[in-house]
């Protein structure tokens, strides 16, 4: 059952008007939280990689 394109656009506009959009403050806060979590995860994986690499080198006798 194909709909009229104009009717479809009107329905889309109606649905979009129901959306609760975030404020700029909310956008900046959530963006900052994402950046902080990325930084923390990066540091965690860097440390984990270094520790695991040290353990592997030690077990294989490659450590100095």
Buried (B, 14 or more C-beta within 10 A) or exposed (E): EEEEEEEEEEEEEEEEEEEEEEEEEEEEEEEEEEEEEEEEEEEEEEEEEEEEEEEEEEEEEEEE
